[in-house]
Amino acid sequence: MGTTTILNESQLRKLVRLDLEAVRCVEGAFRALATEKVVMPPILRLDIPEHRGEVDVKTAYVPGLDGFAIKISPGFFGNPEIGLASTNGLMILLSSKTGVVQALLLDNGYLTDVRTAAAGAVAAKHLAREEASVAAVFGAGMQARLQLKALLLVRPIRTVRIWARDIKKAKIASRELSEELGIHVTAFACPEEAVAGAHVIITTTPTNRPLLKAQWLEPGQHITAMGSDAEHKNEIEPQAVARADLYVADSLAQTRHLGELHHALEAGAVGQDAQFFELGHIVANLIDGRTSDTQVTMADLTGTGVQDTAIANLAYARAREAKLGSEIN
């Protein structure tokens, strides 16, 4: 049967960082989704409402990759109140040829955080204006910070506005990010003011009420929405989806059911027969991305199993090269 490699969070943090190589890894996953015979079943989802908990199980087989990942991702949003992270979980990497378990990646959600932020960078790389220098971020948690760091890998951001429901958290995040990144980061009390004049807008919250209004949008802006990964979540006003000159999904099969597109369809802001494309189609040069500096563009990111399989393969390959991890028969 061979051996199974066990890697813990600290080891995985050494092996995989949020850098351009991680962005290219996730970019390749989107390309494969658009061009290869990827097998990606619907997300298995479990809700535990009395504890503000949700668990998603995602997977995908990508032709050409030696392994496929099954990712178990819990999110319990009351955890910070008791001193725990809101997300954790693990990935299991199995051989695409035999189904044998190759690795247990006990990452506590770290690899998911990296691949999610990297997906935001891919979206900005292909959809945001090349000279974009001002960003607005909704949210002050881990993913808000990582999305900003990922954005800086692909665009020359110099000014950042952070808005969160808790202004104290926004101020803390602003101060820490300013020191860490060496750019001007400011907390805003008003979301509309944060958006005004921003070149890139990133929404990272678990809200079920729209935060970003269509009337606030200006020509040339790009929106990356990544918080609506469940049917009840909704960060973007449905009319804002209709306002976008170019809307793309990470997976249309998912965004029609649990992304921002889902709410726009339900509200009748866009027609059921409207044609949309996926981010992978742009990555693979099957359709154009941004074609002018005045377009409003939007990426609807719900998180895909193909991203998990890609990042898990990267981690395992690096672990073997570095001879890192514990092995069991």
Secondary structure as the mmCIF struct_conf table of DSSP 4:
data_model
#
loop_
_struct_conf.conf_type_id
_struct_conf.id
_struct_conf.beg_label_comp_id
_struct_conf.beg_label_asym_id
_struct_conf.beg_label_seq_id
_struct_conf.end_label_comp_id
_struct_conf.end_label_asym_id
_struct_conf.end_label_seq_id
STRN STRN1 THR A 4 ASN A 8
HELX_RH_AL_P HELX_RH_AL_P1 GLU A 9 LEU A 15
BEND BEND1 LEU A 18 ASP A 19
HELX_RH_AL_P HELX_RH_AL_P2 LEU A 20 THR A 35
BEND BEND2 GLU A 36 GLU A 36
STRN STRN2 VAL A 39 VAL A 39
HELX_LH_PP_P HELX_LH_PP_P1 PRO A 41 ILE A 43
STRN STRN3 LEU A 44 ILE A 48
HELX_RH_3T_P HELX_RH_3T_P1 PRO A 49 HIS A 51
TURN_TY1_P TURN_TY1_P1 ARG A 52 ARG A 52
STRN STRN4 GLY A 53 ALA A 60
STRN STRN5 TYR A 61 TYR A 61
TURN_TY1_P TURN_TY1_P2 PRO A 63 GLY A 64
BEND BEND3 ASP A 66 ASP A 66
STRN STRN6 GLY A 67 PHE A 76
TURN_TY1_P TURN_TY1_P3 PHE A 77 GLY A 78
HELX_RH_3T_P HELX_RH_3T_P2 ASN A 79 ILE A 82
TURN_TY1_P TURN_TY1_P4 GLY A 83 GLY A 83
BEND BEND4 SER A 86 SER A 86
STRN STRN7 THR A 87 THR A 87
STRN STRN8 LEU A 90 SER A 95
TURN_TY1_P TURN_TY1_P5 SER A 96 THR A 98
STRN STRN9 VAL A 101 LEU A 106
TURN_TY1_P TURN_TY1_P6 ASN A 108 GLY A 109
HELX_RH_AL_P HELX_RH_AL_P3 TYR A 110 LEU A 127
BEND BEND5 ALA A 128 ALA A 128
TURN_TY1_P TURN_TY1_P7 GLU A 130 GLU A 131
STRN STRN10 VAL A 134 PHE A 138
BEND BEND6 GLY A 141 GLY A 141
HELX_RH_AL_P HELX_RH_AL_P4 MET A 142 VAL A 154
BEND BEND7 ARG A 155 ARG A 155
STRN STRN11 THR A 159 TRP A 163
BEND BEND8 ARG A 165 ASP A 166
HELX_RH_AL_P HELX_RH_AL_P5 ILE A 167 LEU A 181
BEND BEND9 ILE A 183 ILE A 183
STRN STRN12 HIS A 184 PHE A 188
BEND BEND10 ALA A 189 ALA A 189
HELX_RH_AL_P HELX_RH_AL_P6 PRO A 191 VAL A 195
TURN_TY1_P TURN_TY1_P8 ALA A 196 GLY A 197
BEND BEND11 HIS A 199 HIS A 199
STRN STRN13 VAL A 200 THR A 203
BEND BEND12 ASN A 208 ARG A 209
STRN STRN14 LEU A 212 LEU A 212
HELX_RH_3T_P HELX_RH_3T_P3 ALA A 214 TRP A 216
TURN_TY1_P TURN_TY1_P9 PRO A 219 GLY A 220
STRN STRN15 HIS A 222 ALA A 225
BEND BEND13 ALA A 230 ALA A 230
TURN_TY1_P TURN_TY1_P10 GLU A 231 HIS A 232
STRN STRN16 ILE A 236 ILE A 236
HELX_RH_AL_P HELX_RH_AL_P7 PRO A 238 ARG A 243
BEND BEND14 ASP A 245 ASP A 245
STRN STRN17 LEU A 246 ALA A 249
BEND BEND15 ASP A 250 ASP A 250
HELX_RH_AL_P HELX_RH_AL_P8 LEU A 252 LEU A 258
BEND BEND16 GLY A 259 GLY A 259
HELX_RH_AL_P HELX_RH_AL_P9 GLU A 260 ALA A 267
TURN_TY1_P TURN_TY1_P11 GLY A 268 GLY A 268
BEND BEND17 ALA A 269 VAL A 270
TURN_TY1_P TURN_TY1_P12 GLN A 272 ASP A 273
STRN STRN18 PHE A 277 GLU A 278
HELX_RH_AL_P HELX_RH_AL_P10 LEU A 279 VAL A 283
TURN_TY1_P TURN_TY1_P13 ALA A 284 ASN A 285
BEND BEND18 LEU A 286 ILE A 287
BEND BEND19 SER A 292 SER A 292
TURN_TY1_P TURN_TY1_P14 ASP A 293 THR A 294
STRN STRN19 THR A 297 ASP A 300
HELX_RH_AL_P HELX_RH_AL_P11 GLY A 305 ALA A 322
TURN_TY1_P TURN_TY1_P15 LYS A 323 LYS A 323
BEND BEND20 GLY A 325 GLY A 325
STRN STRN20 SER A 326 ILE A 328
#
